[in-house]
Amino acid sequence: MEAIYDGSENIIALDFIKHPTNYQPNSFTESKQEFTELEMKIVALIINQIGHMALKGEVKEGHNIKFRIPFTELTKQRYDQVTAAADSLQLKRIMYRNDKKQEFHFIVPFPSVRSTSVDGRKVIELTMFSDVVPHFAELGKRYTKYDIDVMLSLGSTYAKRFYAIISMFYHRGQKQFTYVVDELRDMLNYPEHQAYNDFKKNVLFVAQRELADKAGIVLDWEPFKKEGKRITELLFTIKNDRQLAAEGVEQDRKIINQMPIHEAVQTAWRLMSEYKLQSWQKEMIASNHNLLEIFYRVHVELTNGFRPDVKNRTAYLVKSLGIDKLKESKPAKSLPKAPEILPLSAPVPSVATERTASTQSLASLLGGIVNLDK
């Protein structure tokens, strides 16, 4: 987006360019907002523009800003819905309130919202007054950073708000955070008269489900403080797909590490049926200590989704084992050293080393057990 001064009090945003990442002040993330789902889409796209203007130093003090959002960014067909959202957005507020300090600030961010055309495209033009701009553009040392496409994909206003809140904490390196229930309800603009169980059902569970389905984020919570039976504060825990995959890998490896050696070989035979391996490849894996260990390492990572980019599981497995160049008709005198696969962030003791300190092959240790029914 190119920001150009028109010679008066305005900066006009002429070219709309959707950036992949949003940047917004943490104060805005935690403010009370009245926006509907479609209104939040419009606001997210405005933040998409002004955040990058702020990063590049294009936001000037004392100047109003005009934003032009294409209708096609909001809907493909229902222009009446965009009209309705524009009509109501002009009246909506963001609210900053601190009862402990007896301070409050209520803001109508978009006093002018109208439709117009730019280069034959229908757009919504929104004017933001200069005294409102800092609430959207003052990033400071800490700000909320999130993926715009994920934000736009979320349907519920509560899921959208939680996605921004989670992103704020996650990019600080915090995977746990707490909120006083009453403050959280107020921040999310949830009706005061609704019971806590309704808040869980209508807000927390809805956000949890959408974040898991569309953002790959697992959001859990538990009571952190109580007054009698009343829950007054919640502890939230967030995990992404990769963390969950890593946990699954760790759990499976612990199970494998506790197996007796003969059980590990038998289990490997069963697991190898999930791959398109030839009989001689299976025998090679099951009869070699090093290859069996690597087979388990690769298998648990693939099974738990730790390597989501792998398209051909069998090809990846045999290459990781270092046997992709071997053929049955020309058995190797000595097996090539299998390349190491990428380690996890927290190394786990190797499977085979946990079970035995011997460097002999499994075949020599166990005799004919590798000649199981394939």
C-alpha positions as CSV (number, residue, x, y, z in Angstrom):
1,M,0.0,0.0,0.0
2,E,1.4,3.4,-1.0
3,A,0.6,6.2,1.4
4,I,0.3,9.6,-0.3
5,Y,-0.4,13.1,1.2
6,D,-3.1,15.0,-0.6
7,G,-1.9,18.4,0.5
8,S,-4.5,18.9,3.2
9,E,-5.0,17.0,6.5
10,N,-5.4,13.5,5.0
11,I,-3.2,10.6,4.0
12,I,-4.9,8.7,1.3
13,A,-4.2,4.9,1.0
14,L,-4.5,4.5,-2.8
15,D,-3.4,1.0,-3.5
16,F,-4.7,-1.8,-1.3
17,I,-2.1,-4.6,-0.8
18,K,-3.0,-7.4,1.6
19,H,0.1,-8.3,3.6
20,P,0.5,-11.8,5.0
21,T,1.1,-10.6,8.6
22,N,-0.9,-8.2,10.8
23,Y,0.8,-6.0,13.5
24,Q,-1.4,-4.3,16.1
25,P,-0.8,-2.7,19.5
26,N,-1.3,-4.9,22.5
27,S,-3.6,-2.3,24.0
28,F,-5.9,-2.8,21.0
29,T,-5.8,-6.6,21.3
30,E,-7.0,-6.4,24.9
31,S,-9.5,-3.6,24.4
32,K,-13.3,-4.1,24.6
33,Q,-14.8,-4.2,21.1
34,E,-18.3,-4.2,19.8
35,F,-17.6,-5.5,16.3
36,T,-19.5,-8.2,14.5
37,E,-17.8,-11.0,12.5
38,L,-17.9,-9.1,9.2
39,E,-17.0,-5.8,10.9
40,M,-14.0,-7.6,12.4
41,K,-12.9,-8.6,8.9
42,I,-13.0,-5.0,7.8
43,V,-11.0,-3.9,10.9
44,A,-8.5,-6.7,10.5
45,L,-7.8,-5.5,6.9
46,I,-7.4,-1.9,8.1
47,I,-4.9,-3.1,10.7
48,N,-3.2,-5.0,7.9
49,Q,-2.7,-1.7,6.1
50,I,-1.9,0.6,9.0
51,G,0.4,-1.8,10.8
52,H,2.7,-1.9,7.8
53,M,2.5,1.9,7.4
54,A,3.6,2.2,11.1
55,L,6.5,-0.2,10.5
56,K,7.7,1.9,7.6
57,G,7.2,5.2,9.4
58,E,4.5,6.4,7.1
59,V,2.0,7.3,9.8
60,K,2.3,11.0,10.5
61,E,1.1,12.8,13.7
62,G,-2.0,15.0,13.2
63,H,-3.2,13.5,10.0
64,N,-6.4,11.6,9.3
65,I,-6.1,8.4,7.2
66,K,-8.4,7.1,4.6
67,F,-8.5,3.3,3.9
68,R,-10.1,1.7,0.8
69,I,-11.0,-2.0,1.2
70,P,-12.2,-3.8,-1.9
71,F,-15.6,-5.5,-1.6
72,T,-14.0,-8.7,-3.0
73,E,-11.9,-9.0,0.1
74,L,-15.0,-9.3,2.2
75,T,-17.6,-11.2,0.1
76,K,-17.9,-12.7,-3.3
77,Q,-21.7,-12.2,-3.7
78,R,-23.5,-10.7,-0.7
79,Y,-22.9,-7.0,-1.2
80,D,-26.0,-6.3,1.0
81,Q,-24.1,-7.8,3.9
82,V,-21.1,-5.5,3.3
83,T,-23.5,-2.5,3.2
84,A,-25.1,-3.6,6.4
85,A,-21.6,-4.0,8.1
86,A,-20.5,-0.6,6.8
87,D,-23.7,1.0,8.2
88,S,-23.2,-0.5,11.7
89,L,-19.4,-0.1,11.7
90,Q,-19.8,3.6,11.7
91,L,-21.4,3.5,15.1
92,K,-19.2,0.9,16.8
93,R,-16.8,1.6,19.6
94,I,-13.6,0.3,21.1
95,M,-13.3,0.8,24.8
96,Y,-10.3,1.1,27.2
97,R,-11.4,0.9,30.8
98,N,-9.5,0.5,34.0
99,D,-11.8,0.6,37.1
100,K,-8.8,0.3,39.5
101,K,-7.4,3.6,38.2
102,Q,-10.8,5.0,37.5
103,E,-9.9,5.6,33.9
104,F,-11.8,5.1,30.7
105,H,-11.7,6.0,27.0
106,F,-14.5,5.3,24.5
107,I,-13.6,5.7,20.8
108,V,-15.6,5.6,17.6
109,P,-12.8,4.7,15.2
110,F,-14.5,5.3,11.9
111,P,-16.7,8.4,11.8
112,S,-17.1,8.1,8.0
113,V,-17.7,4.9,6.0
114,R,-18.8,5.1,2.4
115,S,-18.8,3.1,-0.8
116,T,-16.9,4.3,-3.9
117,S,-15.1,2.9,-6.9
118,V,-11.3,2.9,-7.6
119,D,-10.2,1.7,-11.0
120,G,-13.5,0.1,-11.6
121,R,-13.5,-1.8,-8.3
122,K,-16.1,-1.3,-5.6
123,V,-14.5,-0.4,-2.3
124,I,-15.4,0.7,1.2
125,E,-13.6,3.9,2.1
126,L,-13.2,4.4,5.8
127,T,-11.8,7.6,7.4
128,M,-9.9,7.4,10.7
129,F,-9.3,10.6,12.6
130,S,-5.8,11.5,13.6
131,D,-6.5,11.3,17.4
132,V,-7.7,7.7,16.9
133,V,-4.7,6.6,14.7
134,P,-2.3,5.9,17.6
135,H,-4.6,3.3,19.1
136,F,-4.1,1.3,15.9
137,A,-0.6,2.3,14.9
138,E,1.6,2.8,18.0
139,L,3.3,-0.6,18.0
140,G,6.0,0.2,20.6
141,K,8.2,-2.5,21.9
142,R,5.5,-5.0,22.2
143,Y,2.7,-5.7,19.7
144,T,0.5,-8.5,18.5
145,K,1.6,-10.3,15.3
146,Y,-0.7,-12.8,13.5
147,D,-1.5,-14.3,10.1
148,I,-4.1,-12.3,8.3
149,D,-5.5,-15.3,6.3
150,V,-6.0,-17.3,9.5
151,M,-7.8,-14.4,11.1
152,L,-10.1,-13.9,8.1
153,S,-10.9,-17.7,8.0
154,L,-12.3,-17.7,11.5
155,G,-16.0,-17.3,11.6
156,S,-16.8,-16.5,15.3
157,T,-16.0,-13.1,16.7
158,Y,-14.8,-14.9,19.9
159,A,-12.4,-17.2,17.9
160,K,-11.0,-14.1,16.2
161,R,-10.5,-12.3,19.5
162,F,-8.9,-15.3,21.1
163,Y,-6.6,-15.8,18.0
164,A,-5.3,-12.3,18.5
165,I,-4.9,-12.7,22.3
166,I,-3.1,-16.1,21.8
167,S,-0.8,-14.5,19.2
168,M,0.1,-11.7,21.6
169,F,1.2,-14.1,24.3
170,Y,2.7,-16.7,22.0
171,H,5.1,-14.3,20.3
172,R,6.3,-13.2,23.8
173,G,7.3,-16.8,24.3
174,Q,4.4,-17.4,26.8
175,K,2.5,-20.6,26.3
176,Q,0.4,-20.1,29.4
177,F,-1.4,-17.0,30.6
178,T,-4.2,-16.1,33.0
179,Y,-7.3,-13.9,32.9
180,V,-9.7,-12.8,35.5
181,V,-13.0,-14.2,34.3
182,D,-15.0,-11.0,34.7
183,E,-12.3,-8.9,32.9
184,L,-12.2,-11.5,30.1
185,R,-15.9,-11.4,29.6
186,D,-15.9,-7.6,29.5
187,M,-13.0,-7.5,27.1
188,L,-14.9,-9.9,24.7
189,N,-18.1,-7.9,25.1
190,Y,-20.0,-10.9,26.5
191,P,-23.3,-10.2,28.2
192,E,-23.0,-9.7,31.9
193,H,-26.1,-11.6,32.8
194,Q,-25.1,-14.8,31.2
195,A,-23.9,-17.7,33.5
196,Y,-20.3,-18.9,33.5
197,N,-21.4,-22.2,32.0
198,D,-23.0,-20.3,29.1
199,F,-19.7,-18.4,28.7
200,K,-17.8,-21.6,28.4
201,K,-20.2,-23.0,25.9
202,N,-20.7,-19.9,23.8
203,V,-17.2,-18.5,23.9
204,L,-14.5,-20.8,25.1
205,F,-15.7,-24.0,23.4
206,V,-16.5,-22.2,20.2
207,A,-13.1,-20.5,20.1
208,Q,-11.3,-23.8,21.0
209,R,-13.0,-25.7,18.2
210,E,-12.4,-23.1,15.5
211,L,-8.8,-22.5,16.5
212,A,-8.1,-26.2,16.3
213,D,-9.8,-26.7,13.0
214,K,-8.6,-23.6,11.2
215,A,-5.4,-22.4,13.0
216,G,-3.8,-25.6,14.2
217,I,-3.9,-24.3,17.7
218,V,-5.0,-26.2,20.8
219,L,-6.4,-24.0,23.5
220,D,-7.0,-25.5,26.9
221,W,-8.0,-23.9,30.2
222,E,-8.5,-24.8,33.8
223,P,-9.6,-22.9,37.0
224,F,-6.7,-20.9,38.4
225,K,-8.5,-19.1,41.3
226,K,-11.8,-19.7,43.0
227,E,-14.0,-17.9,45.5
228,G,-15.9,-20.7,47.1
229,K,-17.4,-22.6,44.2
230,R,-17.2,-19.6,41.8
231,I,-14.3,-19.7,39.3
232,T,-12.8,-16.2,39.3
233,E,-9.6,-16.7,37.2
234,L,-8.6,-19.1,34.4
235,L,-5.3,-20.5,33.3
236,F,-5.0,-20.9,29.5
237,T,-2.5,-23.2,27.8
238,I,-1.7,-23.0,24.1
239,K,0.0,-25.5,21.8
240,N,0.4,-25.7,18.1
241,D,0.4,-28.7,15.8
242,R,4.2,-29.1,15.9
243,Q,4.2,-29.1,19.7
244,L,1.5,-31.8,19.8
245,A,3.4,-33.8,17.2
246,A,6.6,-33.6,19.3
247,E,4.7,-34.7,22.4
248,G,3.2,-37.7,20.5
249,V,6.7,-38.6,19.3
250,E,8.1,-38.5,22.9
251,Q,5.2,-40.6,24.2
252,D,5.7,-43.3,21.5
253,R,9.5,-43.3,22.0
254,K,9.1,-43.9,25.8
255,I,6.9,-46.9,25.0
256,I,9.4,-48.3,22.5
257,N,12.3,-47.7,24.9
258,Q,10.6,-49.9,27.5
259,M,10.0,-52.8,25.1
260,P,12.1,-56.0,25.5
261,I,14.3,-56.5,22.4
262,H,12.3,-59.4,21.0
263,E,9.0,-57.5,21.4
264,A,10.6,-54.5,19.6
265,V,11.5,-56.7,16.6
266,Q,8.0,-58.3,16.4
267,T,6.4,-54.9,16.7
268,A,8.6,-53.6,13.9
269,W,7.4,-56.4,11.6
270,R,3.8,-55.4,12.2
271,L,4.5,-51.7,11.6
272,M,6.5,-52.3,8.4
273,S,3.2,-53.5,6.8
274,E,2.2,-49.8,6.7
275,Y,4.9,-49.2,4.2
276,K,5.5,-50.5,0.6
277,L,8.7,-52.3,1.6
278,Q,10.0,-55.4,-0.1
279,S,10.6,-58.6,1.9
280,W,14.4,-58.3,1.8
281,Q,14.2,-54.7,3.0
282,K,12.1,-55.7,6.0
283,E,14.6,-58.5,6.8
284,M,17.5,-56.1,6.6
285,I,15.7,-53.6,8.9
286,A,14.7,-56.2,11.5
287,S,18.1,-57.9,11.6
288,N,20.2,-54.8,12.0
289,H,20.4,-53.0,15.3
290,N,21.1,-49.5,13.8
291,L,18.5,-49.7,11.1
292,L,15.8,-50.9,13.5
293,E,16.5,-47.9,15.7
294,I,16.2,-45.5,12.8
295,F,13.1,-47.2,11.6
296,Y,11.4,-46.5,14.9
297,R,12.6,-42.9,15.0
298,V,11.2,-42.2,11.5
299,H,8.0,-44.1,12.0
300,V,6.9,-42.3,15.2
301,E,7.7,-39.0,13.6
302,L,5.7,-39.7,10.5
303,T,2.8,-41.3,12.5
304,N,2.5,-38.3,14.8
305,G,2.6,-35.7,12.0
306,F,6.0,-34.3,13.0
307,R,7.0,-34.3,9.3
308,P,3.9,-33.1,7.5
309,D,5.7,-32.2,4.3
310,V,6.6,-35.8,3.5
311,K,4.5,-36.9,0.6
312,N,5.8,-40.5,0.1
313,R,6.3,-42.1,3.5
314,T,8.0,-45.2,2.1
315,A,10.5,-43.3,0.0
316,Y,11.3,-41.0,2.9
317,L,11.8,-44.1,5.2
318,V,14.2,-46.0,2.9
319,K,16.2,-42.9,2.2
320,S,16.5,-42.1,5.9
321,L,17.6,-45.7,6.5
322,G,20.2,-45.3,3.7
323,I,19.0,-48.4,1.8
324,D,17.3,-46.6,-1.1
325,K,20.3,-47.4,-3.4
326,L,20.5,-51.1,-2.5
327,K,19.0,-54.0,-4.5
328,E,18.1,-57.5,-3.5
329,S,20.2,-59.1,-6.3
330,K,23.3,-57.4,-5.1
331,P,23.4,-57.6,-1.3
332,A,25.9,-55.3,0.2
333,K,28.9,-56.7,2.1
334,S,28.5,-54.0,4.6
335,L,25.6,-51.7,5.1
336,P,26.1,-48.0,4.4
337,K,25.9,-45.7,7.3
338,A,22.3,-44.4,7.5
339,P,22.1,-40.6,7.5
340,E,20.8,-38.9,10.6
341,I,17.3,-37.5,10.4
342,L,16.7,-34.1,11.8
343,P,16.6,-34.3,15.6
344,L,13.9,-32.9,17.8
345,S,14.6,-29.8,19.9
346,A,14.8,-32.0,23.0
347,P,17.0,-35.1,22.1
348,V,15.7,-38.4,23.3
349,P,18.0,-41.3,24.2
350,S,18.1,-43.7,21.3
351,V,15.7,-46.7,21.4
352,A,18.3,-49.4,21.0
353,T,20.7,-47.9,23.5
354,E,18.0,-47.8,26.2
355,R,17.4,-51.6,25.7
356,T,20.9,-53.0,25.4
357,A,24.5,-51.8,25.4
358,S,25.4,-54.5,22.8
359,T,26.6,-53.4,19.4
360,Q,25.8,-56.8,17.8
361,S,23.0,-57.1,15.3
362,L,19.6,-58.2,16.5
363,A,19.9,-61.3,14.4
364,S,22.9,-62.5,16.3
365,L,21.3,-61.6,19.6
366,L,18.0,-63.3,18.9
367,G,18.7,-66.1,16.5
368,G,15.8,-67.0,14.3
369,I,13.3,-64.5,15.6
370,V,13.7,-62.3,12.6
371,N,12.3,-65.1,10.4
372,L,8.8,-64.2,11.3
373,D,5.9,-64.6,9.0
374,K,5.9,-61.5,6.8
